[in-house]
């Protein structure tokens, strides 16, 4: 069977692209090398802006809802930024991804598990994807296969210019304790440590935007010891983070890149789910337009991805300034006016770019009343 589009990678970016294309009546094949649910190293926080971008509610996989943001400078004392409204829903990433995949299949996308893509060849009518001995053909392809994207190497001949790194594990936690979302900025160079609670357990991790920095189990255990009193962690996993998207191509021929494969993770907080979702949707929009006969992919991709890249530039500038002088950055972040502005923007589902553009005027905007947050609060 020939497809309108093949999407490689069934994470948030891939599912977002496949869902929208299927919703438009397109024949879509979604490929991934893993069966779902599968382990996925990720803090699992789904921001309000990400929830608003999704085409469906995620009530069944929300473990907790956070309205407060605990910030630390290194391993020193912390400050709690109080929010008047929820700013983040906590999920277990394996459950979240599996839920999104099931919604995408229900919308009409075809899902197949492959051992991995081994070839990608342009043809006169589209693209041929080789997965071992199996060959699939489509008019267009979305590469959403993560920071170590095999598709990017096949199509462009190289990897992303820049990646970050994160490592995390889980520890037990009192399920009756208040939800926790904590960032310890400067706990690692050009990055932070985090604690995200999920009811009966807490995700503990370290993130750095420094491409040369690698964090090991011993460093993670020391951070866990400092913050929880115990170095014991289960299910420890490390993974690359796709950064530097403002200097990467989002399209090459008939292949569009989305999510980590396009380097779209926010370098300040390492949050990638929102940009994964909206970039997958942007890729679907461009492909659908091309299938209608307007195949100016370069032009339409630039337009569709422009808001994402504009916000990414703001995040890159903020990250450079913040991590260059983390002490001063921490004091600014936790100052009452800045904290109120950022928490207000997060509660309203705004990007950093839009938060700064609206400034104090954002408080005139309504707070989204997402039913999932009300039920899980």
C-alpha angles and dihedrals in degrees: 000000000000115000133208088226140003118207116201112205126032100216122112094294095047094044092048091053095044093045094053094044092049090047087056090055096256123147103245132183116198115199130192133163093223134064115235137276091044132160113270123183104227137121087240098220112150111199124217090250089055092048090051091050094053117093093224139036118260098208096136095060101042109113098177142351123227127204097167130068119209112205128190133184104226108311094325128109117314134228124213118222105206118218125203090209138026115284102178141020118216119226138166101247095222089055093045094051093046091050092050091048092052091051090050094051090047089054090059109272119136114231125202133175113227133183088236139294111281101175143020119190131178115230133188091263103031142303133326116211118199118203105178106296093344119093125196127186130203141159092242140008134213113206107208099150101127140256092313090050113183088193093058090053092049095046103036101022095238146063127250113297091233139023134172127209138231135182127189145168137180133247131187118263137184104269090212094057119107116270112270131209109171132169122188103197114208093020082124128019112280090355147053147240121247142200117194117177123216103184105269096023142031129222110226119191151149126226133189131181090201106111092207096050121096122184121207137203093263092057091047091049090051090053091049090049091051095049104033105020094245132080093202113119133166130210095018112189135168128205143174121254120217110234139161097053093155087070097043132086114249093196135035116178107310094341121096123193124219140179119354090351087066093045093246101144114125105250094207099061101008090237112155109159096085096049090043091057098044094043090051089051091047091052090050090051092052093047093047089052090049091051088054088060104269100109099169090127098166093053097043093043091055090052096044094047096041097095091048093050093044091056090044091056090053089050092049092052091047092049093050092050096041099047094041089065105015094172093056090039092054092051090050093046093051096043111116099246096046094042092050092048095049094043090048092051092047092050090052093049095246126152118238089256093054092042091057092043093052093039111170090349089075089079087071088063119092120250110242112251099217108183092214091061093048093052095045099041 
